[in-house]
Amino acid sequence: MVTTHRPIFLVGIGRSGTTLLRLMLHHHPRIAIPYESHFIVKYYEALGQYGDLAETNHRARLVDDLLAEPMLAMWDQKFDRERVLAEVSEPTLAGVLDTLYGEYAAARGKQRWGDKSDYLERLDVIHEIFPCAQFVHIIRDGRDVARSVLKLPWGPDDIIRAAEWWNDHVWVARRMGAILGPSRYLEVRYEALVADPERELRRVCEFLGEDYAPEMLQYHETSASAIPKERRGQHQRVDRAPDPSRASSWRREMHPYDQVLFHKFGGRMLGELGYDIPALRVSRIGLGWHVAKLMARRWTHSAGAGS
């Protein structure tokens, strides 16, 4: 079973609002987007080890491996192996994946499926698998992204690395998006989405060729059921409507030294995207001490990891 509608891939660097947008679109009456996958590229790169998927046993091995994926276990869906195997009508990776996602959508009475994962720098791979896929890239001010991700156990662990991480991934995704063109790739700003959700969701729906559905704005009323229990600590505000005051909170809460460093290492994309970069006057000695302490922490962590 390969759906006739184009799959939707929501992409964006971590802490940019991908979960917010996923929940909104998941509440569209025609669209179903499960929790993250992160495994699609892995299977594309390992496809050779499965042999000819036209062979039933080869295809079954691929289905078994997919069904054993830890991330798939976090979806709010239980799959029947025999049903999945029976529903695969196209013996390709796209056909198998489409069957899994299609089952997820059909269980909710929906006709179109999407994915929300960190495939920013691998849009080319997703395109190879699904040549008709549409991509929605949500972008958030990198300074707010850095403030958020530095509190978490994954991702960059200091402001310089956070700036480079945000700058480089957004840069690559925007260039790939330009190659895909406006019918396949759309950018959404987090700040615009929380300031006027209806306007931005109408724009997204127009891009996807779907009618706007007001119930998307009520996503927070049942959002908890769409987030795995073990991951809800990372998504603590999904049960309430968007708060525009959280946009640009870096202005109030980010230390001037960290702002200077982010502007130096992430300023290219801040400028390209039109984000404000205020002129800051800080103590050169103080900034120097700040950088020295940051480098000392890197050395301490590196030495600890190697011992």
C-alpha positions as CSV (number, residue, x, y, z in Angstrom):
1,M,0.0,0.0,0.0
2,V,1.6,3.2,-1.2
3,T,-0.5,6.3,-0.5
4,T,-1.3,8.6,-3.3
5,H,-0.7,11.7,-1.2
6,R,2.7,13.2,-0.7
7,P,4.3,12.6,2.8
8,I,5.0,15.6,4.9
9,F,8.4,15.9,6.7
10,L,8.6,18.4,9.5
11,V,12.3,19.3,10.0
12,G,14.1,21.7,12.2
13,I,17.0,21.8,14.6
14,G,16.1,20.6,18.1
15,R,14.3,23.1,20.4
16,S,13.0,25.1,17.4
17,G,9.3,24.2,17.7
18,T,9.1,21.0,15.7
19,T,7.0,19.3,18.3
20,L,4.6,22.3,18.5
21,L,4.1,22.3,14.7
22,R,3.8,18.5,14.7
23,L,1.0,18.6,17.3
24,M,-0.9,21.3,15.4
25,L,-0.8,19.4,12.1
26,H,-1.5,16.1,13.8
27,H,-4.9,17.7,14.8
28,H,-5.8,18.3,11.2
29,P,-8.6,16.0,10.2
30,R,-6.6,14.5,7.3
31,I,-3.1,14.5,8.7
32,A,-1.4,12.1,11.1
33,I,2.1,12.6,12.3
34,P,3.5,10.1,14.9
35,Y,6.3,10.8,17.4
36,E,9.8,11.0,16.0
37,S,11.4,8.3,13.9
38,H,15.1,9.1,13.3
39,F,15.7,5.8,11.7
40,I,14.7,6.4,8.0
41,V,18.2,7.4,6.9
42,K,19.7,4.4,8.7
43,Y,17.7,2.0,6.7
44,Y,18.3,3.8,3.4
45,E,22.1,3.5,4.0
46,A,21.8,-0.2,5.1
47,L,19.3,-1.2,2.3
48,G,21.9,-3.3,0.5
49,Q,22.1,-5.8,3.3
50,Y,18.4,-6.8,2.9
51,G,18.8,-7.9,-0.7
52,D,16.0,-7.8,-3.2
53,L,12.9,-6.6,-1.4
54,A,10.7,-8.3,-4.0
55,E,11.7,-11.5,-2.1
56,T,9.2,-12.1,0.7
57,N,11.7,-13.2,3.2
58,H,14.0,-10.2,2.5
59,R,11.0,-7.8,2.9
60,A,10.0,-9.6,6.1
61,R,13.4,-9.1,7.6
62,L,13.2,-5.3,6.9
63,V,9.8,-5.1,8.5
64,D,10.9,-7.0,11.5
65,D,13.9,-4.7,12.0
66,L,11.7,-1.6,11.6
67,L,9.1,-3.0,14.1
68,A,11.9,-3.6,16.6
69,E,13.1,0.1,16.5
70,P,13.0,1.7,19.9
71,M,11.6,5.0,18.5
72,L,8.8,3.1,16.8
73,A,7.9,1.6,20.2
74,M,7.3,5.1,21.5
75,W,4.5,5.8,18.9
76,D,1.0,5.6,20.2
77,Q,0.3,2.7,17.8
78,K,0.6,-1.1,18.0
79,F,1.4,-2.7,14.7
80,D,0.4,-6.2,13.5
81,R,3.4,-7.7,11.7
82,E,1.3,-10.0,9.4
83,R,-1.0,-7.1,8.5
84,V,1.9,-4.9,7.7
85,L,3.5,-7.5,5.5
86,A,0.3,-8.2,3.7
87,E,-0.3,-4.5,3.1
88,V,3.0,-3.8,1.4
89,S,2.2,-3.4,-2.3
90,E,5.4,-1.9,-3.5
91,P,8.6,-3.9,-2.7
92,T,10.8,-0.9,-1.9
93,L,11.9,0.9,1.3
94,A,9.4,3.6,0.4
95,G,6.6,1.0,0.1
96,V,7.4,-0.5,3.5
97,L,7.7,2.8,5.2
98,D,4.6,4.1,3.6
99,T,2.7,1.0,4.9
100,L,3.8,1.7,8.5
101,Y,3.0,5.4,8.4
102,G,-0.2,4.7,6.4
103,E,-1.3,2.2,9.0
104,Y,-0.8,4.9,11.7
105,A,-2.8,7.4,9.7
106,A,-5.6,4.9,8.9
107,A,-6.0,4.0,12.5
108,R,-7.0,7.6,13.1
109,G,-9.3,7.8,10.1
110,K,-6.8,10.1,8.3
111,Q,-5.6,10.0,4.7
112,R,-2.1,11.6,4.8
113,W,0.9,11.0,7.0
114,G,4.0,12.9,8.1
115,D,7.2,12.6,10.0
116,K,8.9,14.8,12.5
117,S,12.7,14.1,12.9
118,D,16.1,15.6,12.7
119,Y,16.7,15.1,9.0
120,L,17.9,18.7,8.3
121,E,21.1,17.8,6.6
122,R,19.7,14.6,4.9
123,L,16.8,16.1,2.9
124,D,18.5,14.6,-0.1
125,V,18.1,11.1,1.3
126,I,14.4,11.7,2.1
127,H,13.9,13.0,-1.4
128,E,15.5,9.9,-2.9
129,I,13.1,7.7,-1.0
130,F,10.0,9.9,-1.5
131,P,10.5,12.1,-4.6
132,C,7.1,13.8,-4.0
133,A,7.6,14.5,-0.3
134,Q,7.0,18.0,1.0
135,F,9.2,19.6,3.7
136,V,8.2,22.1,6.3
137,H,11.3,23.6,8.0
138,I,10.6,25.5,11.2
139,I,13.3,28.0,12.2
140,R,13.7,29.7,15.6
141,D,16.1,32.4,16.6
142,G,19.3,30.5,17.4
143,R,19.9,32.3,20.7
144,D,16.6,30.9,22.0
145,V,17.5,27.5,20.7
146,A,20.9,27.7,22.4
147,R,19.3,28.7,25.7
148,S,17.0,25.7,25.6
149,V,19.3,23.0,24.3
150,L,22.1,23.9,26.8
151,K,19.8,22.8,29.6
152,L,19.4,19.3,28.1
153,P,21.6,16.2,28.3
154,W,21.9,15.9,24.5
155,G,23.2,18.3,21.9
156,P,26.0,20.9,22.2
157,D,27.3,21.7,25.7
158,D,28.5,25.2,25.4
159,I,27.5,28.5,23.7
160,I,30.1,28.3,21.0
161,R,29.2,24.8,20.0
162,A,25.5,25.7,20.2
163,A,26.0,28.6,17.8
164,E,27.9,26.6,15.3
165,W,25.4,23.7,15.5
166,W,22.5,26.0,14.9
167,N,24.2,28.0,12.2
168,D,25.6,25.1,10.2
169,H,22.4,22.9,10.2
170,V,20.1,25.7,9.3
171,W,22.5,26.8,6.6
172,V,22.6,23.4,5.0
173,A,18.8,22.9,5.2
174,R,18.0,26.2,3.6
175,R,20.4,25.5,0.7
176,M,18.8,22.0,0.2
177,G,15.4,23.6,0.4
178,A,16.3,26.1,-2.3
179,I,17.2,23.2,-4.6
180,L,13.9,21.5,-3.9
181,G,12.0,24.6,-4.7
182,P,8.8,26.3,-3.4
183,S,6.4,23.5,-4.2
184,R,8.4,21.1,-2.0
185,Y,10.0,23.2,0.7
186,L,8.5,25.8,3.1
187,E,10.0,27.7,6.0
188,V,8.0,28.7,9.0
189,R,9.4,31.0,11.7
190,Y,8.7,29.9,15.3
191,E,8.2,33.5,16.3
192,A,5.5,34.0,13.7
193,L,3.8,30.7,14.6
194,V,3.4,31.6,18.3
195,A,2.4,35.2,17.5
196,D,-0.3,34.3,15.0
197,P,-0.9,30.5,14.8
198,E,-3.9,30.7,12.6
199,R,-2.2,32.9,9.9
200,E,0.9,30.6,9.8
201,L,-1.1,27.4,9.8
202,R,-3.2,28.7,6.9
203,R,0.0,29.3,5.1
204,V,1.3,25.8,5.9
205,C,-2.0,24.2,4.8
206,E,-2.0,26.2,1.5
207,F,1.5,24.9,0.9
208,L,0.4,21.3,1.6
209,G,-2.7,21.6,-0.6
210,E,-5.0,21.0,2.4
211,D,-7.9,23.0,3.7
212,Y,-7.3,25.0,6.9
213,A,-8.8,23.3,9.9
214,P,-9.6,25.4,13.0
215,E,-9.2,22.4,15.3
216,M,-5.5,22.6,14.8
217,L,-5.5,25.5,17.3
218,Q,-6.9,23.2,19.9
219,Y,-4.0,20.8,19.8
220,H,-3.0,21.4,23.5
221,E,-6.3,20.0,24.8
222,T,-5.2,16.4,24.0
223,S,-1.5,16.8,23.3
224,A,-0.3,14.7,26.2
225,S,-1.6,11.5,24.6
226,A,0.6,12.1,21.5
227,I,3.9,12.4,23.5
228,P,5.5,9.3,25.0
229,K,5.5,9.4,28.8
230,E,9.3,9.0,28.9
231,R,9.7,12.1,26.8
232,R,7.2,14.5,28.3
233,G,9.9,16.1,30.4
234,Q,11.4,17.5,27.2
235,H,8.0,18.9,26.1
236,Q,6.6,20.5,29.2
237,R,4.5,23.3,27.5
238,V,2.6,21.2,24.9
239,D,-0.5,21.2,27.1
240,R,-1.1,24.9,26.7
241,A,-1.6,27.4,23.9
242,P,1.5,29.1,22.4
243,D,3.0,31.9,24.5
244,P,4.3,34.7,22.3
245,S,6.3,36.1,25.3
246,R,8.6,33.1,25.1
247,A,9.9,34.3,21.7
248,S,13.1,36.3,22.0
249,S,13.5,35.5,25.7
250,W,17.3,35.5,25.1
251,R,17.1,39.3,25.3
252,R,16.1,39.1,29.0
253,E,17.9,35.9,30.0
254,M,21.1,35.5,27.9
255,H,24.3,36.8,29.4
256,P,25.9,39.6,27.2
257,Y,29.1,37.5,26.9
258,D,27.1,34.6,25.6
259,Q,25.3,36.9,23.2
260,V,28.7,38.2,21.9
261,L,29.9,34.7,21.3
262,F,26.7,33.5,19.6
263,H,26.9,36.5,17.3
264,K,30.4,35.7,16.4
265,F,29.8,32.0,15.7
266,G,26.2,32.0,14.6
267,G,25.9,35.5,13.2
268,R,26.0,34.5,9.6
269,M,22.6,32.8,9.8
270,L,21.2,35.4,12.2
271,G,21.9,38.0,9.7
272,E,20.7,36.0,6.7
273,L,17.4,35.4,8.4
274,G,17.0,39.0,9.5
275,Y,17.2,38.5,13.2
276,D,18.3,41.5,15.2
277,I,21.9,41.5,16.3
278,P,22.3,44.3,18.8
279,A,25.6,46.1,19.2
280,L,27.0,45.2,22.6
281,R,29.8,46.8,24.6
282,V,31.4,44.3,27.0
283,S,34.6,44.1,28.9
284,R,37.3,42.5,26.8
285,I,38.9,41.1,29.9
286,G,35.6,39.8,31.2
287,L,34.9,38.2,27.8
288,G,38.3,36.7,27.7
289,W,37.8,35.2,31.2
290,H,34.5,33.8,30.0
291,V,36.0,32.1,27.0
292,A,38.9,30.8,29.1
293,K,36.5,29.2,31.5
294,L,34.5,27.7,28.7
295,M,37.6,26.1,27.2
296,A,38.7,24.9,30.6
297,R,35.3,23.1,31.0
298,R,35.8,21.5,27.5
299,W,39.3,20.3,28.5
300,T,38.0,18.9,31.9
301,H,35.2,17.0,30.2
302,S,37.5,15.7,27.5
303,A,40.0,14.5,30.1
304,G,37.3,12.9,32.2
305,A,35.9,11.1,29.2
306,G,39.3,9.7,28.3
307,S,40.2,8.5,31.8
